[in-house]
């Protein structure tokens, strides 16, 4: 009986589909073994931090990346393998296809084993930048040769793994089925493989997932250095192909750039004692500054009421800014800007090879002061890469849909909006419950979700917030505003409330409700509101400063009298002179910079546009090429050269920090 079963399994394994499955499993096993070798070889990097639970998490996460790599690497082989050929040519064609399989998977294995050694120098998996890094090295073959001698065991393992792949490779046995039947079977198999490939490369099959990227590795580890064990090198290289590389421009000497645009912040000499206040940061989906009546009283002769009565009331008791901006246009741009003072430049930070750099944040810096921390997002855990980023920058806990559904005091999946996440109102109430249980002082962040396409409302609020003729998002803005109002009302009864600094902003702006917000500048309009119930001096709308999301972290740390050096691309809004504040954004290949009443657009080499915001707030009159052309010398506005120089320093400092991994201050 057992022999018959084995014979049947052997027969199935040598069918076209059976052989395909066996060989894909073999390639996946080799990737997993390569990860085991990687961890064992670099065990001293993980000693003291890795336990059985973390190892399980690493291999579980690694399987996710290996599945994506499996299909990336073997696409050509699968296509060749499933091509139906005449029976008379099966054997010869099969040998050619086998060689293709061994070459493709052998190269994937080789890159993994090379990185097993190279990670000791870089701390992370290699990406496409590796080829640029060594492009001008004349002695590359000498370097590689010496490493092969020192790492002879890995050479032996490489040979052994390739030999086993050759020996264990399963070739389908020639069949006698007619060609039309073989064509149908191959086509059906190809469709199934394609569906599996899409799911594996996306990292899941539900609608909230997207192609997994390098930063997703941080979901499975506790420290950035451990992310390399989750990733594999073929994936890192493939996913960084075509991504903008942070080539450092040579605008000026490095010390001049650092002087013009310093990113290392030092505590002031007159700093007072550290204030251990709680910090709660609310990043509200699509919550444009243009929707907030309190910040737009001058629009339409003061008749513009806006859509946010609850936030208007909050602003009456807060410090806010008339001129405040997001640093990006996507949700994934918001978290690095708000929590880590890292703006989006060229590509979303999440999606660049630099996503594996060590990055500081409010959570990590305040964690050094004994703070507990949590980040809340009502979507399925792992959605949008937020969990990975939160863990990467030091949050102790990530609280998502999974945790919400475990709470007996809330509605579980009955509160799911059917598309993205738990509705804002119940999730923000749940957040208050969780904050009540957190040790103080704490730092917490939340990313809301309801003010988003497909612009739905909970059933009980349909009609309460009617459709707006301008845009369907606006009824959702009203709903989220109500949810925020209930959040603050509920929180006001908690014992931690009076000792808390709240920060409210958006991830990005959205559809312009009025024409004033349809410009290249104002499409980034985002509220920045600081509210401290126990500090009545923190009040009023600032009409002079230019605020941006990357200012939030240094402003919070400055307000708390944080007494250690940290890296931030923004300013402390409470202590920086208004003339020195600014806002930066990157708009379809153009660097945008707002400072001292001017708005400049720069393509990396030349100024493309200059606008005087006082005289021309709707940006109709580009001064380049006219009487105030900065290239015309004596007629140029004297502010322009200094602003251009500062922008160039920012770009150079940013690219330098990204490429050499200097987003935190390291003690030497």
C-alpha angles and dihedrals in degrees: 000000000000090000091052091050091050090048091052091049090048091050092050092047090057095052116101093257094039092052091048091055093045094051093046090051089049092053091047091051091053091053090051092048089050089056090051089052090048092054095043093048092050098036093127088065090060103033111126094019106057121076131168092274093053092045089054090050091049093052092042091052091041090058089058092055093041091055090054090047091048091064096037091055100038102044093105093045093050091052092049093043094055096047106114111229132179114279091243091063098040097102098049093042090047091056091052091050090049090055090051089052093050093046095049096045092038090057090049090051092046093053091050093050092046090053089049085073101029094055087072088069101038106028091223143062117280120258134185088288087074090076092051091046093059099029093107099038110118093188098051093121091052091051092049092045093053092049091051090056093049093044098043092141090063089051089054091048091049091054092045094050093049090047091052091049089052093048096043097043110121118220118197115244117243111264134202098223116128117262095250091057091048090050092052092048092049092049092050091049091049092054092051092047090049092054091048090048093053092050093047096047092047090049093234145016104244122096095251094064125087132180105309115242138197094275092059088075088076091069089076104044141055100223132039091237090063094057090082089066091056095048127065124218100241089055092048092051096044095046092051094052109116094008114132109261118218097241106181111240118222098226095138142342112298094243091053091051090049091051094047095044112017114190098182107085120206125198114256118257090238095051115145128219117304113268110220095209123155115250125211119183119194116198105190119201114249092341098156121195085233091071094057114094095198091061095046107048092133095058116107093000093306094303095112106108097178125208104272115077093159094051089044088059090047091052090055086065098038146065110256139160133239091205107044129142146188118236096223145024102232135067091244089057093058103065098054091045096048102035102030105023091239113136126208111261123175094331134020106274089234091062101046128090087246089069086092093057116111106264130189125219143170087273096053097041094046089040086066086060093054099266122151114221143198137174120211128205122159096211125097108295110270094025117147091000091276095128091052092050094045091053092043093057096046111270110153094214140021113207115196143146091304092060092042092055091051092058111101091202095064139058102258115201090352084078094053112117092221094244117044120354151331112307113268097242098058094035093053089049088051088051091057089053090052094047089052088062098045121102113250136273095045139164117211136176132193133192112202123209116187099089091073142096129314081045099220131159131208110269093250091058099047103119093015088082104030126204114279118222092222098059137338090234091070096073087054090050088055091050093049090047088055090049090052090050091053090047093056093042091052093043091052088072093055120099092234095054101091092049094053135100110211122199121194124192140134131251089235141327125271142192113351111246090193132026093250088073098049097084129105088256103040094047082079093052109139130167118245111192128173115196124181111173091198096050114069091179090070096082142116141051113279111220097178108052123077106221129194135180094258088063092066099079097046090043092053093046091047092049090053091048092241104194104203135081117261140171120248135151092210136069136248099255093200095059106025118097111249091239089060096051120096146159129235132197138162114226118186096316096327125109111220123199130180120195141138094004096309132105114207130189116200128182096203094270109036139024107253099183142009124190131186103224094198095054098028112029093160091056098236098137115063105196094202108104093019135085093296094047107150088217093060095074116214095032093053121111105258091223094064102073092050093047092048090050092051092049092050089050090052092051092047093046092048095049092045093051091049097049098044096037098243102145092121133045109253123201113232 
